[in-house]
Amino acid sequence: MTTYYLPSCKFKAGHKETSEKIQAYLRAKEDHVICGCCRVSQGLFKEGDRVLTNCTSCAIITDECSPQTKEISIYEYLLEDKDFKWPDYHGERITVQDCYRSKHKPEMQKAIRECLKRMNMVPVEIEENYEKTMFDGIYRYMPISQSNLTLAPKYFSKMEEEYITVLPEEEQKKEMEKWVSQYTTDRVTVYCNSCLKGVQLGGADGVHILDLIARDL
């Protein structure tokens, strides 16, 4: 069995330092392979391989294209490492924003909360959380890419039909401003690239949880 990591093209571009830290941590592990884009990596994976993801779309594509693998989030993986160096945020309360594309992954959502607790943070819940979440930042208001529709048609075709409403950017901003008005903490953490753009567009102080996790690496 080989363990692969899909670092997410968008996450690498937007969080270069954190991405490099996480990749360096994983390279130090035996028999771990850092992949490129998830769209061209699916052919690498064999029966029984484990695929680590930090991106909601990477996870969906892997689940549909490579069902012979065990896909888990990097957060679940980190919780397995008894020697991982968790930073200390001294009891900071932080809102957790769940993502629509992960509402079917309760173990990953639970792992997000546990990672926050390991960092001495207090997760603050909003009413629409876990499987109830309908939030996906700006993703909800933009067309789904043809590559996603081609690689994971079962999931993304249904999402396009039932969920997506394309809006101009000024309308997206209004929707996000309304959404973030419910937050009661100074910061809100996300685990999705589009969710991060959404909460920031709405004026909230959003932070990707991997940026929090990798601080002291």
C-alpha positions in Angstrom: 0.0 0.0 0.0 1.2 3.5 -0.9 0.0 6.7 0.7 -0.4 9.6 -1.8 -1.1 13.2 -1.0 -3.1 15.5 -3.3 -1.9 19.0 -2.3 -4.6 20.9 -4.3 -3.5 23.2 -7.1 -5.5 26.1 -5.7 -4.3 25.6 -2.2 -0.7 25.4 -3.4 -1.1 28.7 -5.3 -2.9 30.5 -2.5 -1.0 29.2 0.5 2.5 28.5 -0.8 4.4 28.4 2.6 1.8 26.2 4.3 1.7 23.9 1.3 5.4 23.4 1.3 5.5 22.8 5.1 2.8 20.1 4.9 4.5 18.4 1.9 7.9 18.5 3.7 6.3 16.8 6.7 4.8 14.1 4.6 8.0 13.5 2.6 9.7 12.6 5.8 7.3 9.7 6.1 8.2 6.4 4.6 6.4 5.4 1.3 4.5 8.7 0.9 4.2 10.2 -2.5 3.3 13.9 -3.2 1.2 14.1 -6.4 0.4 16.9 -8.8 -3.1 17.8 -9.9 -5.8 15.4 -8.9 -7.1 15.3 -12.4 -4.0 13.7 -13.9 -3.0 11.6 -10.8 -6.0 9.2 -10.7 -4.2 6.6 -12.9 -1.4 6.2 -10.3 -3.6 4.8 -7.6 -3.9 1.0 -7.1 -6.2 -1.2 -5.1 -5.7 -0.5 -1.4 -3.7 2.7 -1.7 -4.5 5.6 0.6 -5.1 9.0 -0.8 -4.9 12.1 1.4 -6.7 15.2 0.4 -7.2 18.8 1.7 -9.5 19.9 -1.1 -13.2 19.1 -1.3 -13.2 18.7 -5.0 -10.0 16.6 -5.0 -11.8 14.3 -2.6 -15.0 14.0 -4.7 -13.0 13.3 -7.9 -10.9 10.7 -6.1 -13.9 9.0 -4.6 -15.6 8.8 -8.0 -12.6 8.1 -10.3 -10.6 5.8 -7.9 -13.1 3.9 -5.7 -10.4 1.2 -5.2 -8.5 3.5 -2.9 -9.1 4.7 0.6 -9.5 8.5 0.4 -9.2 10.4 3.7 -8.6 14.0 4.6 -5.2 15.2 5.7 -6.9 16.2 9.0 -7.9 12.6 9.8 -4.3 11.6 9.0 -2.7 14.2 11.2 -4.8 13.0 14.2 -3.3 9.6 13.7 0.2 10.9 14.2 1.0 10.9 17.9 4.2 12.9 17.3 2.7 15.7 15.3 3.6 19.2 16.7 0.4 21.0 17.2 0.6 24.8 17.7 -1.0 26.4 20.8 -3.6 29.1 20.2 -4.3 29.6 23.9 -8.0 29.0 24.0 -9.0 31.2 21.1 -12.7 30.8 20.1 -13.1 30.3 16.4 -16.2 29.7 14.3 -16.2 26.6 12.1 -17.6 27.0 8.6 -18.6 23.7 7.0 -18.6 23.1 3.3 -21.5 21.8 1.2 -19.2 19.5 -0.7 -18.2 17.8 2.5 -21.6 17.4 4.1 -21.4 13.7 3.2 -18.1 13.2 5.1 -18.9 13.4 8.8 -15.6 11.8 9.8 -13.7 14.6 8.1 -15.9 17.2 9.7 -15.4 15.7 13.1 -11.6 15.7 12.5 -11.7 19.4 11.8 -13.1 20.0 15.2 -10.6 17.7 16.9 -7.7 19.4 15.1 -8.9 22.7 16.5 -9.0 21.2 20.0 -5.5 19.8 19.6 -4.4 23.4 18.9 -6.0 24.6 22.1 -8.8 26.4 20.2 -12.5 26.3 21.0 -14.7 25.4 18.0 -17.8 27.6 17.8 -20.7 26.2 15.8 -23.2 27.9 13.7 -26.8 26.6 13.3 -26.3 25.3 9.8 -23.4 22.9 10.4 -22.3 19.3 9.6 -24.8 17.7 7.2 -27.1 20.7 7.4 -24.7 23.0 5.7 -25.6 24.7 2.4 -22.6 27.0 2.4 -19.9 26.7 -0.3 -18.6 30.2 -0.5 -18.4 31.6 -4.0 -18.6 28.0 -5.5 -22.3 28.1 -5.3 -22.6 31.1 -7.5 -20.2 30.0 -10.3 -20.5 27.5 -13.2 -19.0 24.1 -12.4 -15.9 23.4 -14.5 -16.2 21.0 -17.4 -13.3 19.0 -16.0 -15.2 18.4 -12.8 -18.3 17.4 -14.7 -16.2 15.0 -16.8 -14.3 13.4 -14.0 -17.0 13.1 -11.4 -20.3 13.4 -13.4 -22.4 11.5 -10.8 -21.7 14.1 -8.1 -21.2 17.3 -10.0 -24.0 16.9 -12.5 -26.4 16.6 -9.6 -24.8 19.5 -7.8 -25.1 21.6 -11.0 -28.8 20.8 -11.4 -29.8 21.2 -7.7 -27.5 23.6 -6.1 -25.7 26.1 -8.4 -27.1 29.6 -9.0 -24.7 31.7 -11.1 -24.5 35.3 -9.9 -22.3 38.3 -10.9 -19.6 39.2 -8.4 -21.5 42.1 -6.9 -24.4 39.8 -6.0 -22.0 37.2 -4.6 -20.6 39.9 -2.3 -24.1 40.8 -1.1 -24.8 37.1 -0.3 -21.6 36.7 1.5 -22.0 39.8 3.6 -25.4 38.6 4.7 -24.0 35.2 5.5 -21.0 36.3 7.6 -23.2 38.6 9.7 -24.0 35.6 11.9 -20.5 35.0 13.0 -19.7 35.9 16.7 -16.0 35.3 16.8 -13.0 37.3 15.6 -12.0 34.6 13.2 -13.7 31.9 11.2 -11.9 28.8 10.0 -12.7 26.9 6.8 -11.3 23.8 5.0 -12.3 24.8 1.4 -10.7 27.2 -1.0 -14.0 28.6 -2.3 -15.4 28.9 1.3 -12.4 30.9 2.3 -12.9 33.3 -0.7 -16.5 33.6 0.2 -16.1 34.5 3.9 -13.4 37.0 3.0 -15.5 38.5 0.3 -18.2 39.0 2.9 -15.8 40.8 5.2 -15.0 38.1 7.7 -11.5 37.3 9.0 -11.3 33.8 7.4 -8.4 31.5 7.8 -7.8 28.1 6.3 -7.3 25.5 9.0 -4.1 24.2 7.4 -2.6 27.6 7.9 -3.4 27.3 11.5 -2.0 23.7 11.7 1.2 24.4 9.9 2.2 27.5 11.9 5.0 25.9 13.8 6.2 23.3 11.3 
